[in-house]
């Protein structure tokens, strides 16, 4: 079967606690292809993301500092082109160092198995 490109999560503000932002549906394989994180504040904010329940061994980004916006600029962004394969029931979790600051959007492809 063909895969379906789609927005997997967001845009959504991240909190300071690890939160599930995407769960792979049953009988599905997902490829995360693009992660966009915006920091609209004037200060740097740490970004953490994991495949699976958040722990040091599951993090793909661990306290990665996203710079604050420069004066006169509306925001600073982190654009990540990637290829992370997730199996059915796996989750993406993310959080930031300052509550309700970073905004995340995740895109990828879902393929229904069977």
C-alpha positions in Angstrom: 0.0 0.0 0.0 1.1 3.6 -0.6 2.1 5.8 2.2 0.1 9.0 3.0 1.9 12.2 3.6 0.4 14.2 6.5 0.9 16.5 9.4 1.4 14.3 12.4 1.3 16.9 15.1 0.8 20.6 15.6 1.2 23.4 15.4 1.1 23.1 19.2 2.8 24.8 22.1 5.0 22.6 24.2 4.9 22.5 28.0 7.8 21.8 30.5 6.7 18.2 31.0 7.2 15.4 28.5 4.0 15.1 26.5 3.0 12.7 23.8 2.5 14.7 20.6 2.0 11.7 18.3 1.1 8.0 18.6 1.5 5.7 15.6 -1.9 4.1 14.9 -2.4 0.3 15.0 -1.3 -1.6 11.9 0.7 1.4 10.7 4.3 2.3 10.1 5.2 6.0 10.2 8.2 7.9 8.9 8.8 11.3 10.5 10.4 13.4 7.8 10.2 17.0 9.0 10.2 18.7 12.4 9.7 22.5 12.7 10.1 24.2 16.1 9.6 28.0 16.5 10.8 30.1 19.4 8.9 33.4 19.2 10.4 34.6 22.5 13.5 36.8 22.8 15.4 34.3 24.9 16.9 30.9 24.1 14.7 27.9 25.1 15.8 24.3 25.4 14.0 21.7 23.3 13.9 17.9 24.1 12.2 15.2 21.9 12.2 11.4 22.2 11.0 8.4 20.3 9.2 6.4 23.1 8.6 7.5 26.6 11.0 10.2 27.5 14.3 9.0 29.0 18.0 9.8 28.4 18.2 6.7 26.1 15.3 7.6 23.9 16.0 11.2 23.2 16.7 12.3 19.6 17.2 16.0 20.8 18.2 16.5 24.4 18.0 20.1 25.8 18.9 21.5 22.4 19.0 25.3 22.7 16.9 27.2 20.2 18.0 30.8 20.1 15.6 33.7 20.9 14.4 36.0 18.2 16.7 38.8 17.2 15.4 42.4 17.7 12.8 43.2 15.0 12.4 39.5 14.0 9.2 37.6 14.8 10.9 34.4 15.8 13.7 31.9 15.6 13.2 28.5 14.0 14.7 25.0 14.0 14.0 23.1 10.8 14.9 19.4 11.0 14.8 17.3 7.9 14.9 13.7 9.1 14.0 10.0 8.6 12.8 8.4 11.8 10.9 5.2 11.3 8.2 4.5 14.0 6.3 1.2 14.5 2.7 0.8 15.5 2.0 2.2 19.0 5.3 4.0 19.3 5.1 7.6 20.5 6.8 10.9 20.0 7.2 13.0 23.1 8.5 16.5 23.4 8.9 19.4 25.9 10.7 22.7 26.4 12.6 24.5 29.1 10.1 27.4 29.3 6.4 26.5 29.4 4.2 27.5 26.4 7.0 29.1 24.5 8.1 26.7 21.7 5.6 25.7 18.9 6.2 22.4 17.2 4.9 21.0 13.9 5.8 17.4 12.7 5.2 16.0 9.2 5.7 12.6 7.8 4.2 9.6 6.0 1.9 6.9 7.4 1.6 3.5 5.8 -1.1 1.1 6.7 0.2 -2.4 7.0 -1.7 -5.5 6.0 
